[in-house]
Amino acid sequence: MQKNVSKEEWVDMFREIGLSEDLMMKWHQLFETRHPEVHEEFLAWLGISSDEITRIRENCR
């Protein structure tokens, strides 16, 4: 993946397909459980700060 998509663009796509905040959290939890390192890399690819990445990952556990 070379061109980044922003966090906001990603969230907008999730909302367009009907995902609620709860379902988005479940998606993060599943991603974190199955592929924790890749989840972290994906969040960084979105341009999310390291502090926010830590918070997201902690909320997924």
PQR file with spaces between the fields and no chain letter, atoms N, CA, C, O and H, PARSE charges and radii, in Angstrom:
ATOM       1  N    MET     1       0.848   -1.168    0.000 -0.4000 1.5000
ATOM       2  CA   MET     1       0.000    0.000    0.000 -0.0000 2.0000
ATOM       3  C    MET     1       0.893    1.230    0.000  0.5500 1.7000
ATOM       4  O    MET     1       1.632    1.479    0.952 -0.5500 1.4000
ATOM       5  N    GLN     2       0.815    1.970   -1.047 -0.4000 1.5000
ATOM       6  CA   GLN     2       1.689    3.127   -1.136 -0.0000 2.0000
ATOM       7  C    GLN     2       0.980    4.418   -0.761  0.5500 1.7000
ATOM       8  O    GLN     2       1.511    5.192    0.035 -0.5500 1.4000
ATOM       9  H    GLN     2       0.215    1.767   -1.821  0.4000 1.0000
ATOM      10  N    LYS     3      -0.196    4.673   -1.305 -0.4000 1.5000
ATOM      11  CA   LYS     3      -0.910    5.906   -0.995 -0.0000 2.0000
ATOM      12  C    LYS     3      -1.743    5.701    0.259  0.5500 1.7000
ATOM      13  O    LYS     3      -2.483    4.725    0.379 -0.5500 1.4000
ATOM      14  H    LYS     3      -0.627    4.045   -1.952  0.4000 1.0000
ATOM      15  N    ASN     4      -1.613    6.621    1.175 -0.4000 1.5000
ATOM      16  CA   ASN     4      -2.353    6.503    2.422 -0.0000 2.0000
ATOM      17  C    ASN     4      -3.775    7.016    2.279  0.5500 1.7000
ATOM      18  O    ASN     4      -4.056    7.923    1.496 -0.5500 1.4000
ATOM      19  H    ASN     4      -1.011    7.414    1.077  0.4000 1.0000
ATOM      20  N    VAL     5      -4.652    6.422    3.045 -0.4000 1.5000
ATOM      21  CA   VAL     5      -6.023    6.871    3.202 -0.0000 2.0000
ATOM      22  C    VAL     5      -6.089    7.399    4.629  0.5500 1.7000
ATOM      23  O    VAL     5      -5.545    6.783    5.546 -0.5500 1.4000
ATOM      24  H    VAL     5      -4.424    5.685    3.681  0.4000 1.0000
ATOM      25  N    SER     6      -6.744    8.521    4.818 -0.4000 1.5000
ATOM      26  CA   SER     6      -6.800    9.085    6.167 -0.0000 2.0000
ATOM      27  C    SER     6      -7.767    8.292    7.041  0.5500 1.7000
ATOM      28  O    SER     6      -8.627    7.561    6.549 -0.5500 1.4000
ATOM      29  H    SER     6      -7.186    9.021    4.073  0.4000 1.0000
ATOM      30  N    LYS     7      -7.603    8.457    8.328 -0.4000 1.5000
ATOM      31  CA   LYS     7      -8.513    7.830    9.297 -0.0000 2.0000
ATOM      32  C    LYS     7      -9.948    8.260    8.998  0.5500 1.7000
ATOM      33  O    LYS     7     -10.864    7.438    9.016 -0.5500 1.4000
ATOM      34  H    LYS     7      -6.905    9.051    8.727  0.4000 1.0000
ATOM      35  N    GLU     8     -10.138    9.538    8.726 -0.4000 1.5000
ATOM      36  CA   GLU     8     -11.472   10.065    8.460 -0.0000 2.0000
ATOM      37  C    GLU     8     -12.085    9.428    7.222  0.5500 1.7000
ATOM      38  O    GLU     8     -13.271    9.098    7.216 -0.5500 1.4000
ATOM      39  H    GLU     8      -9.395   10.206    8.711  0.4000 1.0000
ATOM      40  N    GLU     9     -11.287    9.253    6.172 -0.4000 1.5000
ATOM      41  CA   GLU     9     -11.790    8.608    4.950 -0.0000 2.0000
ATOM      42  C    GLU     9     -12.186    7.163    5.230  0.5500 1.7000
ATOM      43  O    GLU     9     -13.204    6.685    4.731 -0.5500 1.4000
ATOM      44  H    GLU     9     -10.323    9.521    6.177  0.4000 1.0000
ATOM      45  N    TRP    10     -11.378    6.471    6.029 -0.4000 1.5000
ATOM      46  CA   TRP    10     -11.665    5.077    6.362 -0.0000 2.0000
ATOM      47  C    TRP    10     -12.963    4.972    7.161  0.5500 1.7000
ATOM      48  O    TRP    10     -13.809    4.125    6.875 -0.5500 1.4000
ATOM      49  H    TRP    10     -10.550    6.859    6.435  0.4000 1.0000
ATOM      50  N    VAL    11     -13.116    5.843    8.168 -0.4000 1.5000
ATOM      51  CA   VAL    11     -14.325    5.847    8.996 -0.0000 2.0000
ATOM      52  C    VAL    11     -15.542    6.187    8.130  0.5500 1.7000
ATOM      53  O    VAL    11     -16.604    5.585    8.294 -0.5500 1.4000
ATOM      54  H    VAL    11     -12.429    6.531    8.400  0.4000 1.0000
ATOM      55  N    ASP    12     -15.396    7.141    7.214 -0.4000 1.5000
ATOM      56  CA   ASP    12     -16.507    7.486    6.314 -0.0000 2.0000
ATOM      57  C    ASP    12     -16.938    6.285    5.485  0.5500 1.7000
ATOM      58  O    ASP    12     -18.132    6.067    5.279 -0.5500 1.4000
ATOM      59  H    ASP    12     -14.534    7.629    7.081  0.4000 1.0000
ATOM      60  N    MET    13     -15.967    5.500    5.006 -0.4000 1.5000
ATOM      61  CA   MET    13     -16.320    4.298    4.221 -0.0000 2.0000
ATOM      62  C    MET    13     -17.062    3.295    5.093  0.5500 1.7000
ATOM      63  O    MET    13     -18.047    2.698    4.656 -0.5500 1.4000
ATOM      64  H    MET    13     -14.997    5.677    5.173  0.4000 1.0000
ATOM      65  N    PHE    14     -16.597    3.109    6.319 -0.4000 1.5000
ATOM      66  CA   PHE    14     -17.290    2.201    7.237 -0.0000 2.0000
ATOM      67  C    PHE    14     -18.721    2.670    7.475  0.5500 1.7000
ATOM      68  O    PHE    14     -19.649    1.861    7.473 -0.5500 1.4000
ATOM      69  H    PHE    14     -15.797    3.593    6.673  0.4000 1.0000
ATOM      70  N    ARG    15     -18.899    3.955    7.678 -0.4000 1.5000
ATOM      71  CA   ARG    15     -20.248    4.495    7.916 -0.0000 2.0000
ATOM      72  C    ARG    15     -21.125    4.326    6.677  0.5500 1.7000
ATOM      73  O    ARG    15     -22.309    4.009    6.797 -0.5500 1.4000
ATOM      74  H    ARG    15     -18.146    4.612    7.679  0.4000 1.0000
ATOM      75  N    GLU    16     -20.555    4.536    5.487 -0.4000 1.5000
ATOM      76  CA   GLU    16     -21.317    4.386    4.246 -0.0000 2.0000
ATOM      77  C    GLU    16     -21.880    2.982    4.072  0.5500 1.7000
ATOM      78  O    GLU    16     -22.947    2.804    3.484 -0.5500 1.4000
ATOM      79  H    GLU    16     -19.594    4.793    5.389  0.4000 1.0000
ATOM      80  N    ILE    17     -21.160    1.982    4.586 -0.4000 1.5000
ATOM      81  CA   ILE    17     -21.672    0.616    4.455 -0.0000 2.0000
ATOM      82  C    ILE    17     -22.526    0.208    5.650  0.5500 1.7000
ATOM      83  O    ILE    17     -22.954   -0.941    5.761 -0.5500 1.4000
ATOM      84  H    ILE    17     -20.294    2.127    5.063  0.4000 1.0000
ATOM      85  N    GLY    18     -22.769    1.169    6.542 -0.4000 1.5000
ATOM      86  CA   GLY    18     -23.694    0.932    7.633 -0.0000 2.0000
ATOM      87  C    GLY    18     -23.105    0.485    8.947  0.5500 1.7000
ATOM      88  O    GLY    18     -23.840    0.036    9.827 -0.5500 1.4000
ATOM      89  H    GLY    18     -22.422    2.102    6.452  0.4000 1.0000
ATOM      90  N    LEU    19     -21.783    0.596    9.110 -0.4000 1.5000
ATOM      91  CA   LEU    19     -21.190    0.191   10.374 -0.0000 2.0000
ATOM      92  C    LEU    19     -21.402    1.265   11.437  0.5500 1.7000
ATOM      93  O    LEU    19     -21.138    2.445   11.208 -0.5500 1.4000
ATOM      94  H    LEU    19     -21.186    0.962    8.396  0.4000 1.0000
ATOM      95  N    SER    20     -21.877    0.842   12.585 -0.4000 1.5000
ATOM      96  CA   SER    20     -22.035    1.727   13.737 -0.0000 2.0000
ATOM      97  C    SER    20     -20.694    1.822   14.466  0.5500 1.7000
ATOM      98  O    SER    20     -19.744    1.115   14.131 -0.5500 1.4000
ATOM      99  H    SER    20     -22.092   -0.117   12.771  0.4000 1.0000
ATOM     100  N    GLU    21     -20.631    2.700   15.461 -0.4000 1.5000
ATOM     101  CA   GLU    21     -19.421    2.808   16.283 -0.0000 2.0000
ATOM     102  C    GLU    21     -19.125    1.466   16.962  0.5500 1.7000
ATOM     103  O    GLU    21     -17.971    1.048   17.048 -0.5500 1.4000
ATOM     104  H    GLU    21     -21.403    3.274   15.733  0.4000 1.0000
ATOM     105  N    ASP    22     -20.174    0.798   17.442 -0.4000 1.5000
ATOM     106  CA   ASP    22     -19.991   -0.507   18.090 -0.0000 2.0000
ATOM     107  C    ASP    22     -19.415   -1.542   17.128  0.5500 1.7000
ATOM     108  O    ASP    22     -18.520   -2.302   17.499 -0.5500 1.4000
ATOM     109  H    ASP    22     -21.112    1.137   17.373  0.4000 1.0000
ATOM     110  N    LEU    23     -19.923   -1.578   15.894 -0.4000 1.5000
ATOM     111  CA   LEU    23     -19.403   -2.538   14.917 -0.0000 2.0000
ATOM     112  C    LEU    23     -17.976   -2.202   14.507  0.5500 1.7000
ATOM     113  O    LEU    23     -17.169   -3.099   14.266 -0.5500 1.4000
ATOM     114  H    LEU    23     -20.650   -0.960   15.593  0.4000 1.0000
ATOM     115  N    MET    24     -17.664   -0.908   14.427 -0.4000 1.5000
ATOM     116  CA   MET    24     -16.282   -0.525   14.110 -0.0000 2.0000
ATOM     117  C    MET    24     -15.342   -0.987   15.220  0.5500 1.7000
ATOM     118  O    MET    24     -14.229   -1.432   14.942 -0.5500 1.4000
ATOM     119  H    MET    24     -18.320   -0.179   14.622  0.4000 1.0000
ATOM     120  N    MET    25     -15.778   -0.884   16.465 -0.4000 1.5000
ATOM     121  CA   MET    25     -14.952   -1.349   17.583 -0.0000 2.0000
ATOM     122  C    MET    25     -14.787   -2.863   17.516  0.5500 1.7000
ATOM     123  O    MET    25     -13.699   -3.377   17.775 -0.5500 1.4000
ATOM     124  H    MET    25     -16.683   -0.522   16.690  0.4000 1.0000
ATOM     125  N    LYS    26     -15.843   -3.574   17.173 -0.4000 1.5000
ATOM     126  CA   LYS    26     -15.739   -5.033   17.037 -0.0000 2.0000
ATOM     127  C    LYS    26     -14.750   -5.398   15.937  0.5500 1.7000
ATOM     128  O    LYS    26     -13.996   -6.361   16.072 -0.5500 1.4000
ATOM     129  H    LYS    26     -16.727   -3.156   16.963  0.4000 1.0000
ATOM     130  N    TRP    27     -14.751   -4.630   14.847 -0.4000 1.5000
ATOM     131  CA   TRP    27     -13.799   -4.860   13.754 -0.0000 2.0000
ATOM     132  C    TRP    27     -12.374   -4.674   14.264  0.5500 1.7000
ATOM     133  O    TRP    27     -11.501   -5.496   13.985 -0.5500 1.4000
ATOM     134  H    TRP    27     -15.364   -3.848   14.737  0.4000 1.0000
ATOM     135  N    HIS    28     -12.135   -3.593   15.015 -0.4000 1.5000
ATOM     136  CA   HIS    28     -10.810   -3.362   15.590 -0.0000 2.0000
ATOM     137  C    HIS    28     -10.425   -4.493   16.542  0.5500 1.7000
ATOM     138  O    HIS    28      -9.288   -4.965   16.519 -0.5500 1.4000
ATOM     139  H    HIS    28     -12.845   -2.925   15.243  0.4000 1.0000
ATOM     140  N    GLN    29     -11.361   -4.927   17.372 -0.4000 1.5000
ATOM     141  CA   GLN    29     -11.076   -5.995   18.333 -0.0000 2.0000
ATOM     142  C    GLN    29     -10.695   -7.286   17.619  0.5500 1.7000
ATOM     143  O    GLN    29      -9.755   -7.969   18.026 -0.5500 1.4000
ATOM     144  H    GLN    29     -12.285   -4.544   17.391  0.4000 1.0000
ATOM     145  N    LEU    30     -11.411   -7.618   16.570 -0.4000 1.5000
ATOM     146  CA   LEU    30     -11.102   -8.816   15.796 -0.0000 2.0000
ATOM     147  C    LEU    30      -9.728   -8.706   15.144  0.5500 1.7000
ATOM     148  O    LEU    30      -8.938   -9.648   15.186 -0.5500 1.4000
ATOM     149  H    LEU    30     -12.175   -7.063   16.239  0.4000 1.0000
ATOM     150  N    PHE    31      -9.450   -7.558   14.545 -0.4000 1.5000
ATOM     151  CA   PHE    31      -8.161   -7.303   13.903 -0.0000 2.0000
ATOM     152  C    PHE    31      -7.040   -7.425   14.937  0.5500 1.7000
ATOM     153  O    PHE    31      -6.025   -8.074   14.683 -0.5500 1.4000
ATOM     154  H    PHE    31     -10.092   -6.793   14.511  0.4000 1.0000
ATOM     155  N    GLU    32      -7.226   -6.802   16.097 -0.4000 1.5000
ATOM     156  CA   GLU    32      -6.213   -6.824   17.157 -0.0000 2.0000
ATOM     157  C    GLU    32      -5.985   -8.233   17.679  0.5500 1.7000
ATOM     158  O    GLU    32      -4.846   -8.624   17.934 -0.5500 1.4000
ATOM     159  H    GLU    32      -8.051   -6.275   16.303  0.4000 1.0000
ATOM     160  N    THR    33      -7.058   -8.996   17.839 -0.4000 1.5000
ATOM     161  CA   THR    33      -6.951  -10.368   18.346 -0.0000 2.0000
ATOM     162  C    THR    33      -6.237  -11.285   17.359  0.5500 1.7000
ATOM     163  O    THR    33      -5.372  -12.073   17.742 -0.5500 1.4000
ATOM     164  H    THR    33      -7.983   -8.678   17.632  0.4000 1.0000
ATOM     165  N    ARG    34      -6.606  -11.174   16.092 -0.4000 1.5000
ATOM     166  CA   ARG    34      -6.043  -12.094   15.083 -0.0000 2.0000
ATOM     167  C    ARG    34      -4.674  -11.680   14.575  0.5500 1.7000
ATOM     168  O    ARG    34      -3.824  -12.531   14.312 -0.5500 1.4000
ATOM     169  H    ARG    34      -7.309  -10.534   15.781  0.4000 1.0000
ATOM     170  N    HIS    35      -4.456  -10.383   14.435 -0.4000 1.5000
ATOM     171  CA   HIS    35      -3.217   -9.899   13.807 -0.0000 2.0000
ATOM     172  C    HIS    35      -2.742   -8.617   14.488  0.5500 1.7000
ATOM     173  O    HIS    35      -2.778   -7.552   13.872 -0.5500 1.4000
ATOM     174  H    HIS    35      -5.146   -9.692   14.649  0.4000 1.0000
ATOM     175  N    PRO    36      -2.298   -8.693   15.747 -0.5600 1.5000
ATOM     176  CA   PRO    36      -1.955   -7.468   16.488  0.2800 2.0000
ATOM     177  C    PRO    36      -0.883   -6.608   15.827  0.5500 1.7000
ATOM     178  O    PRO    36      -1.013   -5.384   15.805 -0.5500 1.4000
ATOM     179  N    GLU    37       0.155   -7.206   15.296 -0.4000 1.5000
ATOM     180  CA   GLU    37       1.225   -6.406   14.680 -0.0000 2.0000
ATOM     181  C    GLU    37       0.740   -5.728   13.405  0.5500 1.7000
ATOM     182  O    GLU    37       1.075   -4.574   13.141 -0.5500 1.4000
ATOM     183  H    GLU    37       0.260   -8.200   15.314  0.4000 1.0000
ATOM     184  N    VAL    38      -0.042   -6.444   12.626 -0.4000 1.5000
ATOM     185  CA   VAL    38      -0.554   -5.874   11.377 -0.0000 2.0000
ATOM     186  C    VAL    38      -1.572   -4.779   11.677  0.5500 1.7000
ATOM     187  O    VAL    38      -1.634   -3.776   10.966 -0.5500 1.4000
ATOM     188  H    VAL    38      -0.315   -7.382   12.840  0.4000 1.0000
ATOM     189  N    HIS    39      -2.371   -4.968   12.728 -0.4000 1.5000
ATOM     190  CA   HIS    39      -3.324   -3.942   13.136 -0.0000 2.0000
ATOM     191  C    HIS    39      -2.585   -2.651   13.471  0.5500 1.7000
ATOM     192  O    HIS    39      -2.988   -1.570   13.042 -0.5500 1.4000
ATOM     193  H    HIS    39      -2.320   -5.782   13.306  0.4000 1.0000
ATOM     194  N    GLU    40      -1.507   -2.765   14.237 -0.4000 1.5000
ATOM     195  CA   GLU    40      -0.713   -1.589   14.581 -0.0000 2.0000
ATOM     196  C    GLU    40      -0.128   -0.928   13.332  0.5500 1.7000
ATOM     197  O    GLU    40      -0.151    0.297   13.211 -0.5500 1.4000
ATOM     198  H    GLU    40      -1.179   -3.643   14.586  0.4000 1.0000
ATOM     199  N    GLU    41       0.389   -1.724   12.414 -0.4000 1.5000
ATOM     200  CA   GLU    41       0.945   -1.185   11.169 -0.0000 2.0000
ATOM     201  C    GLU    41      -0.132   -0.486   10.348  0.5500 1.7000
ATOM     202  O    GLU    41       0.121    0.565    9.760 -0.5500 1.4000
ATOM     203  H    GLU    41       0.408   -2.719   12.512  0.4000 1.0000
ATOM     204  N    PHE    42      -1.330   -1.062   10.305 -0.4000 1.5000
ATOM     205  CA   PHE    42      -2.439   -0.469    9.564 -0.0000 2.0000
ATOM     206  C    PHE    42      -2.819    0.891   10.157  0.5500 1.7000
ATOM     207  O    PHE    42      -3.019    1.861    9.427 -0.5500 1.4000
ATOM     208  H    PHE    42      -1.535   -1.916   10.783  0.4000 1.0000
ATOM     209  N    LEU    43      -2.914    0.949   11.476 -0.4000 1.5000
ATOM     210  CA   LEU    43      -3.260    2.209   12.127 -0.0000 2.0000
ATOM     211  C    LEU    43      -2.203    3.278   11.840  0.5500 1.7000
ATOM     212  O    LEU    43      -2.542    4.440   11.613 -0.5500 1.4000
ATOM     213  H    LEU    43      -2.752    0.160   12.069  0.4000 1.0000
ATOM     214  N    ALA    44      -0.941    2.893   11.849 -0.4000 1.5000
ATOM     215  CA   ALA    44       0.138    3.834   11.524 -0.0000 2.0000
ATOM     216  C    ALA    44       0.030    4.278   10.069  0.5500 1.7000
ATOM     217  O    ALA    44       0.259    5.446    9.754 -0.5500 1.4000
ATOM     218  H    ALA    44      -0.666    1.950   12.033  0.4000 1.0000
ATOM     219  N    TRP    45      -0.322    3.341    9.178 -0.4000 1.5000
ATOM     220  CA   TRP    45      -0.494    3.658    7.750 -0.0000 2.0000
ATOM     221  C    TRP    45      -1.574    4.711    7.554  0.5500 1.7000
ATOM     222  O    TRP    45      -1.495    5.527    6.636 -0.5500 1.4000
ATOM     223  H    TRP    45      -0.509    2.392    9.434  0.4000 1.0000
ATOM     224  N    LEU    46      -2.589    4.689    8.426 -0.4000 1.5000
ATOM     225  CA   LEU    46      -3.662    5.681    8.356 -0.0000 2.0000
ATOM     226  C    LEU    46      -3.206    7.055    8.844  0.5500 1.7000
ATOM     227  O    LEU    46      -3.939    8.035    8.712 -0.5500 1.4000
ATOM     228  H    LEU    46      -2.653    4.025    9.171  0.4000 1.0000
ATOM     229  N    GLY    47      -2.004    7.130    9.406 -0.4000 1.5000
ATOM     230  CA   GLY    47      -1.481    8.402    9.881 -0.0000 2.0000
ATOM     231  C    GLY    47      -1.898    8.728   11.300  0.5500 1.7000
ATOM     232  O    GLY    47      -1.835    9.884   11.718 -0.5500 1.4000
ATOM     233  H    GLY    47      -1.408    6.333    9.514  0.4000 1.0000
ATOM     234  N    ILE    48      -2.322    7.718   12.045 -0.4000 1.5000
ATOM     235  CA   ILE    48      -2.751    7.914   13.424 -0.0000 2.0000
ATOM     236  C    ILE    48      -1.512    8.025   14.308  0.5500 1.7000
ATOM     237  O    ILE    48      -0.533    7.304   14.117 -0.5500 1.4000
ATOM     238  H    ILE    48      -2.373    6.779   11.705  0.4000 1.0000
ATOM     239  N    SER    49      -1.566    8.921   15.262 -0.4000 1.5000
ATOM     240  CA   SER    49      -0.424    9.130   16.158 -0.0000 2.0000
ATOM     241  C    SER    49      -0.169    7.895   17.012  0.5500 1.7000
ATOM     242  O    SER    49      -1.066    7.079   17.224 -0.5500 1.4000
ATOM     243  H    SER    49      -2.361    9.507   15.418  0.4000 1.0000
ATOM     244  N    SER    50       1.052    7.766   17.496 -0.4000 1.5000
ATOM     245  CA   SER    50       1.399    6.605   18.318 -0.0000 2.0000
ATOM     246  C    SER    50       0.588    6.572   19.609  0.5500 1.7000
ATOM     247  O    SER    50       0.240    5.491   20.087 -0.5500 1.4000
ATOM     248  H    SER    50       1.780    8.429   17.324  0.4000 1.0000
ATOM     249  N    ASP    51       0.280    7.732   20.181 -0.4000 1.5000
ATOM     250  CA   ASP    51      -0.547    7.771   21.396 -0.0000 2.0000
ATOM     251  C    ASP    51      -1.953    7.242   21.124  0.5500 1.7000
ATOM     252  O    ASP    51      -2.502    6.473   21.913 -0.5500 1.4000
ATOM     253  H    ASP    51       0.563    8.610   19.793  0.4000 1.0000
ATOM     254  N    GLU    52      -2.528    7.662   19.996 -0.4000 1.5000
ATOM     255  CA   GLU    52      -3.876    7.195   19.658 -0.0000 2.0000
ATOM     256  C    GLU    52      -3.863    5.709   19.307  0.5500 1.7000
ATOM     257  O    GLU    52      -4.800    4.985   19.644 -0.5500 1.4000
ATOM     258  H    GLU    52      -2.082    8.286   19.355  0.4000 1.0000
ATOM     259  N    ILE    53      -2.811    5.252   18.633 -0.4000 1.5000
ATOM     260  CA   ILE    53      -2.690    3.819   18.317 -0.0000 2.0000
ATOM     261  C    ILE    53      -2.675    3.018   19.610  0.5500 1.7000
ATOM     262  O    ILE    53      -3.359    2.000   19.718 -0.5500 1.4000
ATOM     263  H    ILE    53      -2.050    5.840   18.359  0.4000 1.0000
ATOM     264  N    THR    54      -1.912    3.463   20.576 -0.4000 1.5000
ATOM     265  CA   THR    54      -1.852    2.777   21.868 -0.0000 2.0000
ATOM     266  C    THR    54      -3.231    2.727   22.518  0.5500 1.7000
ATOM     267  O    THR    54      -3.646    1.686   23.028 -0.5500 1.4000
ATOM     268  H    THR    54      -1.356    4.290   20.488  0.4000 1.0000
ATOM     269  N    ARG    55      -3.935    3.850   22.497 -0.4000 1.5000
ATOM     270  CA   ARG    55      -5.275    3.920   23.085 -0.0000 2.0000
ATOM     271  C    ARG    55      -6.248    2.974   22.378  0.5500 1.7000
ATOM     272  O    ARG    55      -7.003    2.253   23.030 -0.5500 1.4000
ATOM     273  H    ARG    55      -3.597    4.696   22.082  0.4000 1.0000
ATOM     274  N    ILE    56      -6.227    2.982   21.047 -0.4000 1.5000
ATOM     275  CA   ILE    56      -7.114    2.099   20.273 -0.0000 2.0000
ATOM     276  C    ILE    56      -6.819    0.644   20.606  0.5500 1.7000
ATOM     277  O    ILE    56      -7.730   -0.143   20.862 -0.5500 1.4000
ATOM     278  H    ILE    56      -5.614    3.568   20.517  0.4000 1.0000
ATOM     279  N    ARG    57      -5.543    0.298   20.601 -0.4000 1.5000
ATOM     280  CA   ARG    57      -5.180   -1.101   20.861 -0.0000 2.0000
ATOM     281  C    ARG    57      -5.545   -1.518   22.279  0.5500 1.7000
ATOM     282  O    ARG    57      -6.002   -2.642   22.492 -0.5500 1.4000
ATOM     283  H    ARG    57      -4.803    0.938   20.394  0.4000 1.0000
ATOM     284  N    GLU    58      -5.352   -0.637   23.248 -0.4000 1.5000
ATOM     285  CA   GLU    58      -5.722   -0.964   24.634 -0.0000 2.0000
ATOM     286  C    GLU    58      -7.231   -1.154   24.777  0.5500 1.7000
ATOM     287  O    GLU    58      -7.683   -2.025   25.520 -0.5500 1.4000
ATOM     288  H    GLU    58      -4.981    0.276   23.075  0.4000 1.0000
ATOM     289  N    ASN    59      -8.011   -0.335   24.062 -0.4000 1.5000
ATOM     290  CA   ASN    59      -9.473   -0.464   24.108 -0.0000 2.0000
ATOM     291  C    ASN    59      -9.968   -1.738   23.445  0.5500 1.7000
ATOM     292  O    ASN    59     -11.101   -2.160   23.677 -0.5500 1.4000
ATOM     293  H    ASN    59      -7.644    0.373   23.458  0.4000 1.0000
ATOM     294  N    CYS    60      -9.133   -2.350   22.628 -0.4000 1.5000
ATOM     295  CA   CYS    60      -9.510   -3.574   21.917 -0.0000 2.0000
ATOM     296  C    CYS    60      -9.277   -4.824   22.743  0.5500 1.7000
ATOM     297  O    CYS    60      -9.743   -5.902   22.375 -0.5500 1.4000
ATOM     298  H    CYS    60      -8.213   -2.007   22.440  0.4000 1.0000
ATOM     299  N    ARG    61      -8.571   -4.701   23.844 -0.4000 1.5000
ATOM     300  CA   ARG    61      -8.217   -5.874   24.634 -0.0000 2.0000
ATOM     301  C    ARG    61      -9.209   -6.124   25.743  0.5500 1.7000
ATOM     302  O    ARG    61      -9.055   -7.079   26.505 -0.5500 1.4000
ATOM     303  H    ARG    61      -8.193   -3.825   24.143  0.4000 1.0000
